Amino acid sequence: MTYATQNDLVTRYGIGLLVELTDRAEEPTGEIDAQVVEKAASGTDALIDGYLQGRYVLPMSATPPLVRELAEAITIYKLHRYTPSEKIVDEHKAALGTLDKVAKGVVRLPIAGVEPAVKPGKGVRVTDRERPLTAASLKGFI
């Protein structure tokens, strides 16, 4: 399951931009090349999974809206062969920043998380001296 589908990209950026970015044939066809979109989307999925693994259970059963939005911004950036517009670059940087915050736990996703690994017997140990004041040693004072 990809986090951002071709239809998501068309909805957000328009069919014209996707045709411009993906129609790489020697004689342009005027159509979106689904293989180019799929390759960029799979690279984006791998990048996002790299940030999320260890904190969330992967694969996700459903894609949260935030992850979809981040995937769209990263995928459209990856589709550019040449210098993208300033807006696309800014969205890409913001998406990576948000992914970093998700990885650090500052931003949380509404999905199942991974329990931290705990090794038995490696916790905190407290050793205290024997108490000198007991009922027997205080006999006569109480």
Buried (B, 14 or more C-beta within 10 A) or exposed (E): EBBBBBEBBBEBBEEEBBBEBBBEEEEEEEEBBEEBBBBBBEEBBEBBBEBBEEBBEBEBEEBBEBBBBBBBBBBBBBBBEEEBEEEBEEBBEEBBEBBEEBBEEEEEBEBEEEEEEEEEEEEEEEEEEEEEEEEEEEEEEE
